Amino acid sequence: MSWQLLIGLNLFALLGISVIPSDKVKELKRFGLWMSVLLMGSSWLLYGRCEEALQEGLLFWLEEKSPFWFEMFGFDFQIGMDFLSYYLLWLSIFLIPVSILCSWESVVARWKEFLICLFLMEFFLINVFLVMDLFLFYCFFEAVLIPMFLIIGIWGSRERKIHAAYQFFLYTLLGSLFMLLGIIYIYLEKGTGNLLLLYETSFSVKEQIYLWILFFFSFAIKIPMVPVHLWLPEAHVEAPTAGSVLLAGILLKLGGYGMVRFLLPLFPIATLYFQPIVYVLSLIGIWYSSLTTIRQIDLKKIIAYSSVGHMNYVVLGLFSNSVEGVLGSYYMMISHGFVSSGLFLCIGILYDRYHSRNLFYYGGLVQLMPLYTTVLFFLTFANFGFPGTSSFVGEFLILLGLCGSNSVVFFIGGLGLLLSTVYNLWFLNRLSFGPLSSFLTANMDVNKRESLILILFLVLVFFFGLFPSRLIETVSWNVGALDYWLNDALFV
């Protein structure tokens, strides 16, 4: 009953927010915050379910009974979860109270509607990671766009927010239509969209190639990969802080999750066939985004292009055809959810105080905001994979996987990490040190609410950096199954 509790609490939160009057802003904030914290606590029940399945040697924890209202329409609504989906689900739920807290003062209007958008997004994300039917996955996968479109368009911070909202929505929706075509074909050809049944079936080489292209294009836009990345910097720049936190923290991971869950196991022959093309695209993305980041002056665009580079690095590991590479990519997705979200939160704190994101307006922040600069220092170092942080574990495993798979890609990708170090140190030095900028006129260091969120991010970054064994042990069982499918394809 753990997943029913999670869904029930989410729906109760939506109902409670709906009945609270719009003018009761304090009550809305407190109710939304406590319900989001309760949901985060309840998500640990699913960890126990996944642990039980792991001990029994099963790939998935499954809930056998399907709700009758889905069976009426012919859908196989089966709930299932493994650790690959659990940690991303927990990350989704964790970022909701963070989004509420970071918007506590910056969102000044329509708090009721804002909370409804957040909990709607949480509802869709929970179902994305729980459903085992391809078509239902697609429905929830696309439904996430609706609340994010509203968050950017209504609570965005600048005049181009409407343009950014439509660009985000139409760009990602159009790409996903290709995946819908692939799903329809699978339903017509195999008669089911149940993932477990599809894992036991096989597609011809020709079918795999066409279906792989349809699915890959959809997931590549979500990640995003170059050259289908243009929507991301614009969306980040115009979104409120909460929107950027959710975009970087979890929405970009849906593309990587789709590759792990569908692309690699369902189409292993096509995955190996297109591996060289994916390598080239990913390496171009890493180098292009790193060089573009160095020339940005908008603080949000710096972190946005940095995210493009990191997520393209994730794709390198996913297609390395090695357990270490896929493990590293998954670990890097989780780490990026903490590090990039924390950095966007830091940028949001500055914008709330000085209402500018122009890098050249700042300098010498350490003299006025020492606590803020300390957190920014550690998060920036984590962003380029400093040893002891969670990013280092992911990057090391990806390099380890590439080393045994393709030495040329290993070398070029490793050099891309050096560029990441360059722009991160330049960003930190230009913002925090040097002479004090005349634009900074007051000592407004982080308050207790902001300190709580930032310290929480730091704890998670260093915890996963210093103690990676538990996550790796639990996820490696599922990654080992992916390796089996890919290696089996080598002998076809």
Secondary structure by P-SEA (a helix, b strand, c coil): caaaaaaaaaaaaaaaaaaccccaaaaaaaaaaaaaaaaaaaaaaaaaaaaaaaaacccccccccccaaaaaacccccccccaaaaaaaaaaaaaaaaaaaaaccccccaaaaaaaaaaaaaaaaaaaaccccaaaaaaaaaaaaaaaaaaaaccccccaaaaaaaaaaaaaaaaaaaaaaaaaaaaaacccccaaaaaaccccaaaaaaaaaaaaaaaaaaaccccccaaaaaaaaaccaaaaaaaaccccaaaaaaaacccccccaaaaaaaaaaaaaaaaaaaaaaaaaaaacccaaaaaaaaaaaaaaaaaaaaacccaaaaaaaaaaaaaaacaaaaaaaaaaaaaaaccccccccccccccccaaaaaaaaaaaaaaacccccaaaaaaaaaaaaaaaccaaaaaaaaaaaaaaaaaaaaaaaacccccccccccccccccaaaaaaaaaaaaaaaaaaacaaaaaaaaaaaaaaaaaaaaaaaac
